[in-house]
Amino acid sequence: MPGHFLPIHLDPWINVTHRYITMAMQSLAEGGLVIDSSWLDPRDPRDATITYTHLRPAFASSASKLALVWDEVTGWRRGVFRGGEQGSRTVLTDLRYLGGGVLPDGGELTARVLAGASEPRRDYRSVADLRDGLDDALLTWS
């Protein structure tokens, strides 16, 4: 991820996700994705966006900009980036949920992206689940 860093969010509640998303970006870059941009999004649910391209030609798609979006309810999804920025929801087309839970580790996430994983949408938790251990888990990533 030369030269690219996930910006810190001013809202501490949203910024709790920073370490996990940073770890995910590093793993994705090590797996052959080129990270173009990233940001942490609004709450309810808290989410993050990573736009990327494939370094490996075999995985490259058309000229469409690709994105991964993580949220605290459904985990990771990928698709073609149609719009979004910090402070607003990201819009994707050709949406595919990756599965693997809310917090798959970086290796599993990267493998799912590169394999083109697609699973039905699943709500793993609710934004109202404030004491379910998610924030504790998010803070353990380094």
Secondary structure by P-SEA (a helix, b strand, c coil): cccbbbbbbcccccccaaaaaaaaaaaaaaacccccbbbbbbccccbbbbbbccccccccccccccbbbbcccccccccccccccccbbbbbcccccccccccccaaaaaaaaaacccccccccccccccccaaaaaaaacc
